[in-house]
Amino acid sequence: MGDAVLAFFHRDDAAQACRAALQAASAALDRLDRLTEPDATLRAGIALHYGKVSYGNIGSGRRVDFTVIGPDVNLVSRIQTVCGNTGLPLLMSRRFADLIGSGRSMPVGFHSLKGFHEPVELHTPSDPQKGQGERP
């Protein structure tokens, strides 16, 4: 994924998986905010989505990689690009927002995503301490 990182949280309960992913994303952004380096400002955009994927070792011959593929992987990748366009460090799909529970996110509108015919509704955490805070 270039300079991106993809993490997936496998749990038997979808809501539990989403809450764990949100907690990890929020912690990562918090740590990044506290990191101070001279002459450097580090930023990250994190996208969260819940969906189906195929995963395993893919390849042949000389190169085999463990990977995660599928339309939902493409969707979360496209959502992540919206972080840079909006300045919001943490965005999530509506499906993800519904699974973490009401009151924990707020909508930020519908966005056209490359490769998707219909605009996608995106959300961000409603708590400023959960990825919505000001970024340097």
Buried (B, 14 or more C-beta within 10 A) or exposed (E): EEEEEEEBBEEEEBEEBBBBBBEBBBEBBBEBBEEEEEEEEEEBBBBBBBBEBEEEEEEEEEEEEEBBEEEBBBBBBBBBBBBEEBEBBBBBBBBBBBBBEEEBBEEBEEBEBEEEEEEBBBBBBBBEEBBBBEBE
